[in-house]
Amino acid sequence: MNSMRIPLSGGPIRLRPPQPGDGAARLALGNHLDIHRAFGGSARDFRVLTADAAEAWAAAQQAEPWAWIIEAEGRLIGAIRLHSLNPVDRRAMLAIGILDPGALGRGYGGQAMRLLIAHAFGAMGLHRLGVRVLADNSRAIRAYQAVGFVIEGREREAALIDGAWQDDLIMGLLASDPGQGPAA
């Protein structure tokens, strides 16, 4: 399956392929401890974002064949990608990161996921998408459930964060689920 990383847009959200200049836009967002923790990071690993780290982030987005930059109202707020793509089983994992604290809670993540889900189940012909999320990340869990993901399981004590074990929830979405697929 060749990369189909085409621009996708709807409402104030646009998903676009990574491009030069994304490192500077990422640097402008900085790092935020609450966002770092939501991604499974520990406070002891938290660092101020440097220009080199921002450029490395941008390069990593460009290297991923199924990664898009999330723009809201014309500015970078995060990234979304499909990974672990299995073309035989027509499934992939989805990962999303809203990096701008001012963009949290505004529905941008849900809109970005809806765009990518429609593309994955439509043009890409995938059958299943999955996500892993920390069990205590209620904001992300609500966002995943709002676009149709269901909790399928729990991996107990899967992540050690700030000295405490955290569970991961395994969530899934099928093209045949209500509101998904070509008939949606």
Backbone as a chain_set.jsonl record, in Angstrom:
{"seq": "MNSMRIPLSGGPIRLRPPQPGDGAARLALGNHLDIHRAFGGSARDFRVLTADAAEAWAAAQQAEPWAWIIEAEGRLIGAIRLHSLNPVDRRAMLAIGILDPGALGRGYGGQAMRLLIAHAFGAMGLHRLGVRVLADNSRAIRAYQAVGFVIEGREREAALIDGAWQDDLIMGLLASDPGQGPAA", "coords": {"N": [[0.854, -1.17, 0.0], [0.834, 2.011, -1.044], [1.873, 5.237, 0.175], [-0.727, 7.431, 0.941], [-0.812, 10.101, 1.577], [-2.397, 12.615, 1.447], [-3.622, 16.014, 1.43], [-6.195, 16.653, 3.81], [-9.288, 18.008, 4.706], [-11.651, 19.731, 6.794], [-14.079, 21.776, 8.152], [-12.586, 23.892, 10.584], [-10.25, 22.494, 10.578], [-7.328, 21.13, 9.136], [-5.559, 18.528, 7.676], [-2.345, 17.949, 6.709], [0.451, 17.006, 4.631], [3.704, 16.783, 6.2], [6.015, 19.578, 6.109], [8.717, 21.796, 5.082], [9.65, 24.094, 7.604], [8.017, 23.266, 9.605], [9.412, 22.559, 11.886], [10.085, 25.003, 13.106], [7.533, 25.955, 13.689], [6.71, 23.982, 15.456], [8.575, 24.399, 17.506], [7.722, 26.883, 18.426], [5.444, 26.177, 19.825], [6.405, 24.937, 22.078], [7.103, 22.812, 24.99], [4.936, 21.13, 27.248], [4.2, 20.166, 30.483], [1.826, 18.816, 31.315], [0.785, 17.858, 28.882], [2.927, 16.284, 28.054], [2.842, 14.299, 30.073], [0.336, 13.186, 29.489], [0.932, 11.817, 27.188], [2.306, 9.743, 28.203], [4.718, 10.318, 29.361], [7.209, 10.866, 31.9], [7.695, 13.141, 34.634], [10.368, 13.416, 35.315], [11.628, 13.053, 32.905], [10.958, 15.199, 31.433], [11.65, 17.94, 29.333], [12.695, 21.221, 28.365], [11.734, 22.392, 25.231], [13.994, 22.32, 22.606], [15.514, 23.959, 19.756], [16.81, 22.079, 18.146], [15.524, 19.704, 18.974], [12.919, 20.259, 18.156], [13.257, 20.391, 15.389], [14.034, 17.753, 14.967], [11.677, 16.46, 15.664], [10.036, 17.402, 13.561], [11.388, 16.27, 11.376], [10.983, 13.577, 11.94], [8.229, 13.411, 11.538], [8.115, 13.848, 8.788], [9.444, 11.584, 7.907], [7.702, 9.534, 8.447], [5.461, 7.596, 6.647], [2.704, 7.791, 6.861], [1.917, 10.064, 8.272], [0.46, 13.124, 9.294], [0.341, 16.648, 9.585], [-1.488, 18.499, 11.913], [-3.461, 21.22, 11.396], [-5.073, 24.034, 12.714], [-7.189, 26.532, 11.932], [-5.226, 27.515, 10.232], [-2.756, 27.207, 11.554], [-0.126, 25.199, 12.947], [-1.008, 22.711, 15.237], [-0.565, 20.186, 16.109], [-0.029, 16.655, 15.49], [-0.969, 13.774, 13.575], [-1.139, 10.289, 12.973], [-0.996, 7.177, 11.188], [0.131, 4.005, 12.088], [2.019, 0.923, 12.283], [0.887, -0.444, 10.169], [-0.925, -2.984, 8.619], [-1.271, -4.449, 5.739], [-2.376, -6.872, 4.82], [-4.251, -7.705, 6.752], [-5.651, -5.409, 6.707], [-5.491, -3.292, 8.619], [-4.574, -0.796, 11.068], [-2.78, 1.176, 13.484], [-3.696, 4.109, 15.235], [-2.394, 7.265, 16.073], [-2.386, 10.273, 17.855], [-1.5, 13.62, 18.555], [-2.132, 16.479, 20.215], [-0.487, 19.367, 20.538], [-0.569, 21.966, 21.307], [-1.513, 23.699, 24.062], [-3.604, 25.537, 24.132], [-5.317, 24.604, 22.237], [-6.515, 22.393, 23.208], [-9.439, 20.647, 24.241], [-11.189, 21.842, 22.488], [-12.313, 20.424, 20.489], [-10.778, 19.91, 18.27], [-9.071, 17.679, 18.041], [-10.878, 15.542, 17.799], [-12.106, 16.252, 15.379], [-9.897, 16.064, 13.667], [-9.353, 13.339, 13.894], [-11.725, 12.262, 12.814], [-11.472, 13.053, 10.119], [-9.158, 11.598, 9.346], [-9.974, 8.986, 9.898], [-12.117, 8.659, 8.095], [-10.666, 8.788, 5.702], [-8.96, 6.576, 6.058], [-10.767, 4.386, 6.178], [-12.069, 4.783, 3.817], [-10.576, 5.776, 1.14], [-8.167, 4.377, 1.668], [-9.007, 1.852, 2.25], [-9.0, 0.401, 4.651], [-9.913, -1.87, 7.304], [-9.915, -1.942, 10.057], [-9.091, 0.095, 12.865], [-6.909, 0.849, 15.537], [-6.182, 2.003, 18.882], [-4.003, 2.867, 21.593], [-4.178, 3.897, 24.9], [-3.436, 5.692, 27.865], [-4.977, 4.629, 30.834], [-5.759, 6.547, 32.672], [-6.073, 8.834, 31.202], [-8.454, 10.588, 30.715], [-9.489, 12.616, 29.063], [-8.506, 12.013, 26.467], [-9.608, 9.439, 26.144], [-12.375, 10.002, 26.141], [-12.451, 11.534, 23.783], [-11.676, 9.62, 21.85], [-13.796, 7.794, 22.151], [-15.902, 9.413, 21.337], [-15.594, 9.529, 18.593], [-16.135, 6.981, 17.894], [-14.524, 4.813, 18.728], [-14.195, 1.867, 20.712], [-13.689, 0.486, 23.958], [-11.696, -2.274, 24.197], [-10.04, -3.8, 25.712], [-7.7, -4.117, 28.461], [-4.421, -3.435, 29.297], [-2.686, -4.312, 31.927], [-0.751, -2.366, 34.181], [1.146, -1.3, 32.293], [2.783, 0.845, 31.762], [5.338, 2.736, 33.262], [5.164, 5.535, 35.033], [6.369, 8.382, 36.437], [7.163, 6.853, 38.638], [4.956, 5.29, 39.231], [2.823, 2.605, 38.332], [0.915, 2.428, 35.385], [-2.112, 1.595, 33.711], [-2.811, 0.568, 30.34], [-5.345, 1.23, 28.01], [-6.874, -0.614, 25.453], [-8.238, 0.181, 22.455], [-10.658, -0.03, 19.828], [-11.824, 0.368, 16.432], [-14.042, -0.35, 13.865], [-14.562, -0.517, 10.332], [-17.111, -1.299, 9.79], [-18.551, -0.496, 11.985], [-21.237, 1.386, 13.518], [-21.839, 4.508, 11.942], [-19.471, 4.571, 10.57], [-17.345, 3.784, 7.746], [-18.24, 3.328, 4.202], [-21.014, 3.792, 4.02], [-21.52, 5.689, 5.872]], "CA": [[0.0, 0.0, 0.0], [1.633, 3.237, -1.128], [1.39, 6.334, 1.006], [-1.8, 8.259, 0.399], [-0.768, 11.235, 2.501], [-2.91, 13.779, 0.737], [-4.274, 16.935, 2.363], [-7.576, 16.36, 4.182], [-9.77, 19.163, 5.465], [-13.048, 19.824, 7.185], [-14.232, 22.81, 9.175], [-11.353, 24.666, 10.809], [-9.119, 21.565, 10.658], [-6.7, 20.65, 7.911], [-4.446, 17.599, 7.827], [-1.491, 18.116, 5.536], [1.768, 16.374, 4.774], [4.732, 17.634, 6.808], [6.714, 20.427, 5.148], [9.744, 22.65, 5.695], [9.082, 25.126, 8.464], [7.275, 22.669, 10.715], [10.248, 22.586, 13.085], [9.928, 26.316, 13.744], [6.17, 26.017, 14.236], [6.7, 23.102, 16.633], [9.333, 25.083, 18.553], [6.887, 27.964, 18.968], [4.469, 25.602, 20.76], [7.087, 24.547, 23.31], [6.684, 21.592, 25.674], [4.067, 21.388, 28.4], [4.264, 18.969, 31.318], [0.568, 18.057, 31.305], [0.711, 17.167, 27.593], [3.981, 15.265, 28.142], [2.32, 13.208, 30.911], [-0.772, 12.538, 28.77], [1.544, 10.922, 26.202], [3.005, 8.672, 28.905], [6.032, 10.763, 29.809], [7.414, 11.147, 33.318], [8.202, 14.486, 34.93], [11.841, 13.378, 35.322], [12.088, 13.06, 31.517], [10.466, 16.404, 30.779], [12.687, 18.903, 28.956], [12.315, 22.383, 27.576], [11.921, 22.077, 23.818], [15.074, 23.05, 21.941], [15.374, 24.046, 18.298], [17.217, 20.784, 17.594], [14.463, 18.728, 19.242], [11.779, 20.609, 17.297], [13.609, 19.962, 14.029], [14.006, 16.285, 14.967], [10.248, 16.111, 15.62], [9.567, 17.666, 12.197], [11.992, 15.265, 10.499], [10.303, 12.312, 12.208], [6.925, 13.463, 10.869], [8.362, 13.692, 7.346], [9.896, 10.215, 7.646], [6.562, 8.623, 8.592], [4.668, 7.667, 5.413], [1.276, 7.978, 7.146], [1.793, 11.136, 9.27], [-0.043, 14.415, 8.845], [0.351, 17.774, 10.515], [-2.829, 19.032, 12.18], [-3.548, 22.675, 11.44], [-6.359, 24.623, 13.084], [-7.231, 27.934, 11.534], [-3.996, 27.87, 9.545], [-1.51, 27.062, 12.302], [0.177, 23.869, 13.455], [-1.371, 22.445, 16.637], [-0.199, 18.827, 16.476], [0.189, 15.687, 14.417], [-1.746, 12.539, 13.634], [-0.538, 9.324, 12.06], [-1.287, 5.754, 11.231], [1.366, 3.23, 12.178], [1.825, -0.531, 12.38], [-0.046, -0.777, 9.093], [-0.896, -4.372, 8.166], [-2.118, -4.445, 4.547], [-3.089, -8.142, 4.669], [-5.416, -7.654, 7.637], [-6.263, -4.101, 6.48], [-5.617, -2.608, 9.906], [-3.479, 0.084, 11.478], [-2.94, 1.879, 14.753], [-3.788, 5.561, 15.093], [-1.8, 8.047, 17.16], [-2.644, 11.707, 17.683], [-0.952, 14.476, 19.596], [-2.395, 17.916, 20.181], [0.672, 19.899, 21.249], [-0.866, 23.345, 21.704], [-2.47, 23.628, 25.167], [-4.761, 26.367, 23.814], [-6.185, 23.876, 21.311], [-7.146, 21.279, 23.922], [-10.83, 20.839, 24.662], [-11.941, 22.617, 21.491], [-12.843, 19.503, 19.494], [-9.894, 19.776, 17.119], [-8.592, 16.305, 17.959], [-11.965, 14.732, 17.252], [-12.266, 16.582, 13.959], [-8.746, 15.499, 12.951], [-9.536, 11.887, 13.83], [-12.796, 11.96, 11.851], [-10.907, 13.177, 8.777], [-8.253, 10.489, 9.062], [-10.769, 7.747, 9.902], [-12.824, 8.599, 6.806], [-9.648, 8.479, 4.694], [-8.478, 5.213, 6.293], [-11.807, 3.428, 5.812], [-12.477, 5.056, 2.441], [-9.541, 5.66, 0.102], [-7.147, 3.386, 1.995], [-9.64, 0.542, 2.303], [-8.731, -0.324, 5.889], [-11.059, -2.489, 7.976], [-9.847, -1.747, 11.508], [-8.121, 1.007, 13.468], [-6.764, 0.666, 16.969], [-5.418, 2.986, 19.653], [-3.634, 2.566, 22.985], [-4.263, 5.139, 25.664], [-3.324, 5.515, 29.31], [-6.3, 4.504, 31.433], [-6.129, 7.758, 33.409], [-6.166, 9.968, 30.268], [-9.894, 10.639, 30.443], [-9.752, 13.512, 27.932], [-8.271, 11.258, 25.231], [-10.59, 8.345, 26.07], [-13.648, 10.611, 25.696], [-12.32, 11.922, 22.37], [-11.707, 8.393, 21.047], [-15.158, 7.257, 22.178], [-16.785, 10.311, 20.588], [-15.497, 9.23, 17.155], [-16.58, 5.613, 17.673], [-13.676, 3.759, 19.292], [-14.721, 1.192, 21.898], [-12.668, -0.156, 24.786], [-11.691, -3.721, 23.942], [-9.252, -4.498, 26.716], [-6.817, -3.364, 29.354], [-3.117, -4.02, 29.573], [-2.417, -3.858, 33.291], [0.587, -1.897, 34.555], [1.922, -1.321, 31.047], [3.68, 2.003, 31.671], [5.827, 3.264, 34.539], [5.172, 6.984, 34.892], [6.655, 9.03, 37.713], [7.274, 5.85, 39.695], [3.698, 4.551, 39.435], [2.391, 1.827, 37.179], [-0.335, 2.861, 34.751], [-2.692, 0.667, 32.747], [-3.155, 1.032, 28.994], [-6.581, 0.718, 27.425], [-6.815, -0.963, 24.039], [-9.517, 0.577, 21.87], [-10.724, -0.366, 18.415], [-12.882, 0.907, 15.588], [-14.175, -1.104, 12.624], [-15.247, 0.183, 9.233], [-18.519, -1.699, 9.843], [-19.213, 0.078, 13.153], [-22.189, 2.464, 13.184], [-21.263, 5.823, 11.663], [-18.187, 4.435, 9.877], [-17.374, 3.126, 6.442], [-18.781, 4.027, 3.041], [-22.415, 4.178, 4.18], [-21.628, 6.743, 6.89]], "C": [[0.897, 1.229, 0.0], [1.039, 4.312, -0.233], [0.339, 7.135, 0.254], [-1.935, 9.478, 1.303], [-1.136, 12.498, 1.726], [-3.507, 14.737, 1.754], [-5.737, 16.54, 2.571], [-8.079, 17.553, 4.974], [-11.261, 19.072, 5.72], [-13.19, 20.819, 8.313], [-12.947, 23.578, 9.341], [-10.089, 23.795, 10.797], [-8.638, 21.177, 9.269], [-5.579, 19.696, 8.31], [-3.632, 17.714, 6.553], [-0.195, 17.362, 5.746], [2.749, 17.331, 5.46], [5.49, 18.406, 5.729], [7.81, 21.216, 5.857], [9.068, 23.771, 6.504], [8.313, 24.556, 9.641], [8.089, 22.65, 12.003], [10.098, 23.9, 13.837], [8.543, 26.456, 14.371], [6.049, 25.146, 15.478], [7.434, 23.758, 17.785], [8.499, 26.173, 19.213], [5.854, 27.443, 19.971], [5.104, 25.237, 22.091], [6.635, 23.183, 23.809], [5.883, 21.984, 26.899], [3.951, 20.089, 29.193], [2.973, 18.163, 31.275], [0.386, 17.283, 29.995], [1.731, 16.028, 27.568], [3.489, 14.057, 28.944], [1.193, 12.463, 30.207], [-0.253, 11.56, 27.723], [2.32, 9.787, 26.864], [4.391, 9.037, 29.373], [6.059, 11.023, 31.302], [7.972, 12.55, 33.492], [9.731, 14.506, 34.892], [12.426, 13.42, 33.913], [11.696, 14.335, 30.771], [11.611, 17.385, 30.532], [12.051, 20.096, 28.248], [12.617, 22.037, 26.115], [13.014, 22.956, 23.225], [14.802, 23.099, 20.44], [15.76, 22.726, 17.648], [16.127, 19.734, 17.792], [13.236, 19.001, 18.373], [12.038, 20.188, 15.856], [13.598, 18.442, 13.921], [12.559, 15.794, 14.922], [9.719, 16.28, 14.198], [10.118, 16.624, 11.222], [11.327, 13.907, 10.694], [8.932, 12.272, 11.545], [7.091, 13.236, 9.366], [8.74, 12.259, 7.004], [8.759, 9.198, 7.733], [5.692, 8.707, 7.342], [3.192, 7.969, 5.635], [1.064, 9.033, 8.231], [1.314, 12.413, 8.606], [0.151, 15.428, 9.967], [-1.095, 18.228, 10.681], [-2.712, 20.544, 12.253], [-4.963, 23.063, 11.839], [-6.274, 26.095, 12.756], [-5.871, 28.4, 11.014], [-2.707, 27.725, 10.318], [-1.368, 25.655, 12.87], [-0.228, 23.758, 14.916], [-0.974, 21.041, 17.069], [0.031, 17.96, 15.259], [-0.68, 14.463, 14.656], [-1.129, 11.574, 12.64], [-1.169, 7.959, 12.223], [0.053, 5.05, 11.302], [1.01, 1.756, 12.338], [0.809, -1.013, 11.355], [0.159, -2.227, 8.654], [-1.826, -4.472, 6.963], [-2.893, -5.742, 4.342], [-4.368, -8.129, 5.498], [-6.18, -6.338, 7.516], [-6.545, -3.381, 7.805], [-4.39, -1.755, 10.177], [-3.798, 0.629, 12.86], [-2.947, 3.374, 14.455], [-3.126, 6.202, 16.306], [-2.022, 9.519, 16.844], [-2.017, 12.455, 18.844], [-1.314, 15.92, 19.339], [-1.347, 18.537, 21.099], [0.487, 21.321, 21.752], [-1.895, 23.308, 22.832], [-3.721, 24.479, 24.921], [-5.743, 25.688, 22.869], [-6.898, 22.704, 21.982], [-8.575, 21.636, 24.316], [-11.683, 21.614, 23.687], [-12.499, 21.743, 20.371], [-11.953, 19.289, 18.287], [-9.395, 18.34, 16.942], [-9.641, 15.384, 17.361], [-12.174, 14.987, 15.773], [-11.127, 15.989, 13.138], [-8.913, 13.988, 12.815], [-10.63, 11.522, 12.831], [-12.286, 12.049, 10.409], [-10.035, 11.979, 8.427], [-9.0, 9.156, 9.032], [-11.502, 7.593, 8.571], [-11.865, 8.232, 5.682], [-9.19, 7.022, 4.818], [-9.502, 4.173, 5.834], [-12.282, 3.607, 4.375], [-11.362, 4.756, 1.463], [-8.51, 4.572, 0.395], [-7.711, 1.967, 2.088], [-9.343, -0.27, 3.552], [-10.032, -0.83, 6.502], [-11.1, -2.132, 9.459], [-8.772, -0.726, 11.867], [-8.085, 0.727, 14.96], [-6.004, 1.823, 17.586], [-5.089, 2.373, 21.013], [-3.636, 3.894, 23.708], [-4.114, 4.818, 27.146], [-4.719, 5.546, 29.928], [-6.715, 5.754, 32.205], [-6.203, 9.002, 32.518], [-7.622, 10.099, 29.807], [-10.235, 11.542, 29.263], [-9.604, 12.749, 26.609], [-9.298, 10.139, 25.07], [-11.933, 8.885, 25.582], [-13.588, 10.983, 24.225], [-12.371, 10.692, 21.469], [-13.121, 7.817, 21.007], [-16.11, 8.117, 21.351], [-16.722, 10.055, 19.083], [-15.782, 7.756, 16.864], [-15.714, 4.504, 18.221], [-14.349, 3.175, 20.535], [-13.557, 0.543, 22.642], [-12.8, -1.659, 24.595], [-10.903, -4.488, 24.994], [-8.38, -3.546, 27.507], [-5.52, -4.138, 29.504], [-2.677, -3.448, 30.919], [-0.955, -3.478, 33.475], [1.549, -1.933, 33.377], [2.942, -0.194, 30.95], [4.054, 2.473, 33.078], [6.019, 4.764, 34.372], [5.318, 7.611, 36.27], [6.621, 8.047, 38.884], [6.013, 5.052, 39.971], [3.312, 3.819, 38.153], [1.032, 2.31, 36.7], [-0.801, 1.779, 33.789], [-2.863, 1.363, 31.402], [-4.503, 0.438, 28.615], [-6.329, 0.471, 25.95], [-8.198, -0.649, 23.48], [-9.489, 0.266, 20.379], [-11.929, 0.246, 17.736], [-12.874, 0.121, 14.284], [-14.902, -0.276, 11.578], [-16.737, -0.129, 9.26], [-19.261, -1.176, 11.068], [-20.177, 1.173, 12.742], [-21.475, 3.807, 12.996], [-19.95, 5.773, 10.926], [-18.418, 3.858, 8.49], [-18.098, 3.91, 5.378], [-20.217, 4.496, 3.212], [-22.594, 5.338, 5.146], [-21.848, 8.103, 6.276]], "O": [[1.641, 1.454, 0.954], [-0.153, 4.293, 0.075], [0.506, 7.467, -0.919], [-3.032, 9.835, 1.733], [-0.284, 13.326, 1.402], [-3.869, 14.308, 2.85], [-6.426, 16.145, 1.63], [-7.361, 18.063, 5.835], [-12.015, 18.437, 4.982], [-12.495, 20.718, 9.324], [-12.278, 23.891, 8.356], [-8.984, 24.304, 10.985], [-9.429, 20.931, 8.359], [-4.756, 20.012, 9.17], [-4.165, 17.592, 5.45], [0.216, 17.107, 6.878], [2.636, 18.548, 5.315], [5.597, 17.957, 4.588], [7.829, 21.296, 7.085], [8.036, 24.309, 6.102], [7.988, 25.284, 10.579], [7.523, 22.717, 13.094], [9.997, 23.911, 15.064], [8.403, 27.012, 15.46], [5.374, 25.514, 16.438], [6.977, 23.69, 18.926], [8.567, 26.361, 20.428], [5.434, 28.178, 20.865], [4.429, 25.226, 23.121], [5.877, 22.485, 23.136], [6.117, 23.027, 27.508], [3.64, 19.037, 28.633], [3.024, 16.936, 31.205], [-0.119, 16.161, 30.011], [1.422, 14.928, 27.109], [3.701, 12.916, 28.534], [1.1, 11.24, 30.315], [-0.925, 10.579, 27.405], [2.923, 8.962, 26.177], [5.168, 8.159, 29.747], [5.037, 11.365, 31.898], [8.639, 13.08, 32.603], [10.325, 15.502, 34.482], [13.59, 13.781, 33.738], [12.063, 14.52, 29.61], [12.436, 17.627, 31.413], [11.001, 19.977, 27.616], [13.656, 21.448, 25.818], [12.965, 24.182, 23.328], [13.958, 22.364, 19.927], [15.108, 22.294, 16.698], [15.839, 18.96, 16.88], [12.587, 18.065, 17.907], [11.14, 19.685, 15.181], [13.194, 17.9, 12.892], [12.249, 14.827, 14.226], [9.03, 15.399, 13.684], [9.396, 16.15, 10.344], [11.127, 13.168, 9.73], [8.512, 11.228, 11.045], [6.303, 12.519, 8.749], [8.396, 11.768, 5.929], [8.851, 8.116, 7.153], [5.226, 9.794, 7.003], [2.496, 8.363, 4.699], [0.134, 8.916, 9.029], [1.72, 12.739, 7.49], [0.123, 15.083, 11.148], [-1.837, 18.329, 9.704], [-1.962, 21.083, 13.066], [-5.934, 22.482, 11.354], [-5.398, 26.81, 13.242], [-5.42, 29.508, 11.303], [-1.648, 28.081, 9.802], [-2.353, 25.008, 13.226], [0.151, 24.591, 15.739], [-1.033, 20.722, 18.256], [0.256, 18.45, 14.153], [-1.07, 14.161, 15.784], [-0.65, 11.986, 11.584], [-1.782, 7.638, 13.241], [1.008, 5.46, 10.642], [-0.156, 1.399, 12.505], [-0.019, -1.878, 11.639], [1.278, -2.642, 8.354], [-3.041, -4.569, 7.133], [-3.97, -5.718, 3.746], [-5.437, -8.495, 5.01], [-7.226, -6.163, 8.14], [-7.659, -2.931, 8.073], [-3.322, -1.96, 9.601], [-4.931, 0.553, 13.335], [-2.279, 3.837, 13.531], [-3.285, 5.729, 17.431], [-1.863, 9.952, 15.703], [-2.009, 11.974, 19.977], [-0.861, 16.52, 18.363], [-1.324, 18.262, 22.299], [1.297, 21.82, 22.533], [-3.041, 22.926, 22.596], [-4.788, 24.168, 25.451], [-6.875, 26.146, 22.715], [-7.785, 22.092, 21.387], [-8.874, 22.776, 24.674], [-12.799, 22.008, 24.025], [-13.089, 22.251, 19.417], [-12.327, 18.56, 17.368], [-9.309, 17.846, 15.818], [-9.331, 14.545, 16.515], [-12.394, 14.055, 15.0], [-11.352, 15.47, 12.044], [-8.651, 13.422, 11.754], [-10.474, 10.563, 12.075], [-12.632, 11.211, 9.576], [-10.156, 11.412, 7.342], [-8.683, 8.29, 8.217], [-11.505, 6.509, 7.987], [-12.216, 7.446, 4.802], [-9.048, 6.321, 3.817], [-9.146, 3.194, 5.178], [-12.837, 2.68, 3.784], [-11.213, 3.623, 1.008], [-8.029, 3.914, -0.527], [-6.962, 0.994, 2.013], [-9.422, -1.499, 3.524], [-11.108, -0.288, 6.249], [-12.174, -2.029, 10.051], [-7.699, -0.685, 11.266], [-9.106, 0.407, 15.568], [-5.273, 2.537, 16.901], [-5.791, 1.492, 21.51], [-3.152, 4.898, 23.186], [-4.607, 3.795, 27.621], [-5.541, 6.394, 29.579], [-7.91, 5.997, 32.377], [-6.378, 10.11, 33.025], [-7.968, 9.767, 28.673], [-11.182, 11.258, 28.53], [-10.47, 12.831, 25.739], [-9.803, 9.92, 23.969], [-12.559, 8.289, 24.706], [-14.556, 10.778, 23.492], [-13.037, 10.714, 20.433], [-13.592, 7.399, 19.949], [-17.032, 7.59, 20.729], [-17.686, 10.332, 18.369], [-15.681, 7.323, 15.716], [-16.124, 3.344, 18.187], [-14.988, 3.891, 21.306], [-12.576, 0.11, 22.039], [-13.866, -2.239, 24.802], [-11.082, -5.696, 25.148], [-8.335, -2.342, 27.253], [-5.518, -5.333, 29.799], [-2.342, -2.269, 31.035], [-0.049, -4.16, 32.998], [2.627, -2.521, 33.456], [3.868, -0.267, 30.143], [3.202, 2.589, 33.96], [6.92, 5.211, 33.662], [4.492, 7.394, 37.156], [6.125, 8.359, 39.967], [6.009, 4.209, 40.868], [3.455, 4.342, 37.048], [0.124, 2.564, 37.492], [0.01, 1.127, 33.133], [-3.038, 2.58, 31.331], [-4.764, -0.736, 28.878], [-5.652, 1.253, 25.283], [-9.205, -1.154, 23.975], [-8.432, 0.293, 19.748], [-12.92, 0.596, 18.377], [-11.823, -0.055, 13.667], [-15.748, 0.558, 11.901], [-17.546, 0.681, 8.807], [-20.468, -1.383, 11.19], [-19.965, 1.827, 11.721], [-20.618, 4.185, 13.795], [-19.354, 6.819, 10.67], [-19.535, 3.495, 8.12], [-18.528, 5.038, 5.619], [-20.609, 5.497, 2.612], [-23.68, 5.911, 5.24], [-21.96, 9.095, 6.996]]}, "num_chains": 1, "name": "protein.A"}
